């Protein structure tokens, strides 16, 4: 092996070892390799998720499926009995945290073939026993589409009692300042219908340049807007009868071809996360920002390095974790790796808890959807470019992190070519597993006396040792 190759391997190992792999905490995956459309996941409960087929170009009036965790993986359970209009194409949906209210946005007609002007409809479903009942259709909407989104965004509270939406004028051209209508609906539990209780007019630069989120308790709404290169965050509160209470200027030099930041709010509305993407998109440091309303403080959470955060991030309801995705300029592979970073709020500061690397992408590009937490803040999901959805358990990550620092175990030699060994007390007859950087379990042979052998190619692996009470993990390199 030449000196140059050895140096490149050493640099690559250092690069990858500083990206944590939590394959041992991966509960399982959900994938549909034949699908040519986007799939969006929402947690119905800790062990149950709903997966929807998002396809702008094809009609599907039964797009929802349910998957359950069986202790080993996520498996298909049933098609949800949610039926849309016969000629509907689902484009977005929201599910309340209590799992009883589901709101859909669908295209029901195009003004002409290949037109960016569409007629859309919002349907409200409520769950009664095992059945989803359509309780309301909100008037047909004249919207525009850019092929990935419609010019309307919405969000609902945890109990489904408050619906917030922002609708951009579908009759305006895509490059001019456009009027956006921000509306709050309250659910009338007597008539079981939403009724408008507040409306305001906003201005956005393009049809997708207004983003919205509502706190879990339904008391606070945050809207991200973009006017040319200027991005602002507007905050509305129910206790002021939904009048605007705060407005933050978050960026005066945002990249011209990126949408406005999608805000994410925790349950009580005190913490609001958003993104700052300076122009140009490449060779810059992008930031996740968290606004603490009570302390009137903005915390800046830098990404791993030069890259793009865009708008893909989610703060947990509890406000103690932030999950985001971003690209990074890969100096070794000469392309961009897609990362998922988990930030944790601890002792008054945000720290990076772990990071997961997935796809290799063209330079300057990033992707990733399905960043979701379950309502308990125990599990979270991510996805890759192939549409595979990964679901992890944070409780397991906490246990591993704690034991990792306290358990006195040693794995050697590292790196190794053939066998490796584990030394430590009480190591006999325990479970030893191996995972690659994508979280896939890899076959391992041997025992604590003769050593262990990884049945896999050269690379970096995570070794997990466990007994009934303890866990230990360490990365090793197979040459």
Secondary structure, 3 states (H helix, E strand, C coil): CCHHHHHHHHHHHHHHHCCCCCHHHEEEEECCCCCCCEEEEEEEECCEEEEEEECCCCCCCCCEEEEEECCCCEEEEEECCCCCCCCCEEEEEEECCCCCEEEEEEEEEECCCCCCEEEEEEEEEEEECCEEEEEEEEEEEEEEECCCCECEEEEECCCCCEEEEEEECCCCCCCCCEEEEEEEEEEECCCCEEEEEEEEEEEECCCCCEEEEECCCCCEEEEEEEECCEEEEEEEEHHHCCCEEEEEEEECCECCCCCCCCCEECCCCCEEEEEECECCCCCCCCEEEEEECCCCEEEEEECCCCCCCCCCEEECCCCCEEEEEEEEECCCCCCEEEEEEEEEEECCEEEEEEEEEEEEECCCCCCCCCCEECCCCCEEEEECCCCCEEEEEHHHHHHHHHHHHHCCCEEECCCECCEEEEECCCCCCCEEEEECCCCCEECEEEECCCEEEECCCCEEEEEEEECCCCEEEEEEEEC
